[in-house]
Each structure stands twice: as structure tokens, then as C-alpha cells.
Amino acid sequence: MHEVYSAARFARLPTEVQKYHAGFHTSTSELAAIAARSKPKLLVLYHQLYLGPSDGVDLRKEIRKSYSGKVVSSRDLDLF
């Protein structure tokens, strides 16, 4: 289980907001690298930050660019 923000939208943010997210959260590209090293049976995304409207952003697709394992997007009370 891991929190994540959209790396695709990150560059559009003001510098101060980028500093905050980079310092306290994990981008989709960073999380893909972590998952590739740790090889979880299932990567569960929570506290998902789209950094704008969720329309047009697919966090799982961003992660799959460099991680081929199973990834699910969770919501409160989901069971896996």
C-alpha cells in the first residue's frame, strides 16, 4: 500500500507546490521504481493525488510505464 501523486501533472505546478509534493509524497515514477525493486504481489494505491481534476489522469498507467506488476487503485473500505 502506498500513497502517490501524478508525475505527469507535477511539472504544471508552481515551484513551491512542487517542493511540498516532492518532499512529502511519492510520484508515480518514484513509486514504480520502488515497486520494481521490492516486487510486491499487489501494489495498492491510496491517498491518490491527481494534482488537478482526475479526468484524463491514470495513475496506474503512469506506474506501468516502468513497473509490470499488478497495480490497483483503492478507495476506503476496499478489500483485496
N, C-alpha and C positions, 0 to 999 in steps of 0.2 A: 504494500500500500504506500502510495507516495503522492504528495501534492505536486502540482505542475502548472506552468504558465506557457502560453503560446509564444514560441520563439519567432514565428512568422510575423506576429504583430509587435514584438518588442521594439524593433527599430523605429517604429512610428511614435513612440512615447517620448515625452520631454526628458531631458538628461536626468533631472532629479528623480523622476519616477523610475527611470531605468536603474539608477543606483539602488533605490529601495528594493525593487524586484530582484535584481542580481544579488543583492546582499542577504535577502531573507527567503527567497523562493528558488525553485528549480525550473529551468526551461525544459521544453520538450527535447531539445538536442542533448542537454546535460543528463536528463533522465534516461534517454536512450543509451547513452554511454555507460551509465551506472548499471542499467539492466543488462546490457551486453556483458559486463564483467561479472555481475552477481548471478545471472541466469535464473531468475525466479520462475517457478512453474506458472505463475499468473501474476501479471503486473496490473494492479488495481489503481486507477487514477481517482483521486479525491481532491477537494479544495482546488477545483479547476478554474484557472484564471484565463479568460479569453482576451482580456485587455481590450475590451470593446464588445460589441454585440456578438453573441455566439454564432449567429448566421455566418456561414462561409468559413468557419474555423473548425477543423477536425484535428483535435489533439492526438488521437490515435494514429491518424495518417502521418502527422508530423513525426511521431515517435518511430513509426515503421520505416521511415527513410533510412534509419541505421540500426534498427532492432527488429528482429524477426519473430520474437516470442509472442505469446498470447497476451493481449492488452485489452482491458475492459474499462469502460468509463462508469464510475459508480455514482450512486445517489444515496442519500440517507436511507437506512434500513434495508439496503440491498443485501442479498445472501449469495455467496459464491462457493 
